[in-house]
Amino acid sequence: MDISNVHKLIVTESNIDKTQDAEDVPYTDTELNLFDISWSDVLIPNVAECLSLKDLFNLRCCSHEAKRFAEAALEMRKEVDLAGNNSNNIERAFGVIAKCCRRLETIQLARCFWLKDELMLPILAKNTRLRVVNLNECVNITPLALQPIIIECKDLRVLKLSRCQWLTTGAVDALTLHQNNLEEFDISHCQTIGERCLIIFFRKLNKLTVLSLANTPSVTDQVLIQIANYCRSLMHINLVGCTAISDYGILAISTHCTRLQSLFIRRCPHVTERALAPLRKRMFIDRPVHSAFPRYPAYLSDFLIY
């Protein structure tokens, strides 16, 4: 809903025809406006929920009462999506969001290059019901910002940390201790994680359905064997650029992960048609049959959309 449509709803004068019989319509000269309607029962669930964050911030500038309403709406909001937003003053806007929001379940902050620990920690302190956290390419935060997510967010189901070079083996070990219910996990392009911690980590993720490990050097056949043994609900896996894996690991995945629907396996030179050919009839494989090394752009957005 465009913010201009909300402005049209504001009524500055009573529309009662004062010439009508008093018994039909009671006379009143009190000014009415949009904000006289119940906020919790009507305006927030039926109007504010249709407004974007930009609309709410525009409304917040209209008056003191509009400001209070917009902040009340933010308090009830369940999703914040600022992915790729690096506009001017976005840090100040995020400060307002961190101050007001208390019931968030989804937070999309991929490619927010301005995001730092001191901005992230306040919003995490007030929102422990998070189920979806997307921090792909947030290069200016540290494992300190991930700590509240790991420890406090008991309902976490989706965690995306692609291209987060600050992600350490210690952070993955903490995830192993506290987060066993992840259904979607992305650590593609993470260079500093060790093979040992991944082997231990995947033993705890028996609910995992979507996994991206693209261009992660520590992914080996031994890691794939652990995934095959413990992540049997897996439906989509991205192994693009995992040069250490071979047919052995792919056969383990295909044998035990019977729900697998898609396998992304480009730029894996040790994986051959011997392992892939039997799988082509039962799942999508991104690599063409007749070319082990097809030409693709250097940067892949992968199937896990930011």
Number of C-alpha atoms within 10 A of each C-alpha: 12 11 16 11 9 15 12 9 11 13 14 11 11 14 11 12 10 13 8 11 10 9 7 7 12 11 15 10 10 9 11 14 13 16 14 11 11 10 17 12 9 11 17 20 14 12 13 23 17 14 18 15 20 12 17 21 20 15 21 17 12 11 10 10 13 18 17 13 20 22 20 17 22 27 17 18 22 17 17 18 14 16 16 16 14 14 9 8 8 15 15 11 14 17 14 15 20 21 15 19 22 20 17 22 19 20 18 19 22 23 21 21 15 15 20 16 14 11 17 18 17 15 20 22 13 15 20 20 19 22 18 21 19 22 25 23 21 23 21 14 22 16 15 13 17 19 16 16 25 19 14 17 20 16 17 23 19 19 20 24 23 28 21 23 19 18 21 17 16 13 17 19 15 15 19 19 12 15 21 20 16 21 19 21 22 23 22 26 21 21 17 15 21 16 17 14 18 22 18 16 21 21 17 21 23 18 17 24 20 22 23 24 22 26 22 25 20 22 23 18 20 18 21 24 20 20 28 24 16 19 25 20 19 26 18 22 23 23 24 23 21 26 21 16 23 18 18 15 21 22 21 19 24 18 13 18 21 14 15 22 15 20 23 21 23 24 20 21 16 13 22 14 16 10 17 19 11 12 20 15 9 12 16 14 18 14 19 11 13 8 10 17 12 12 9 9 7 5 6 9 8 14 14 17 5 17
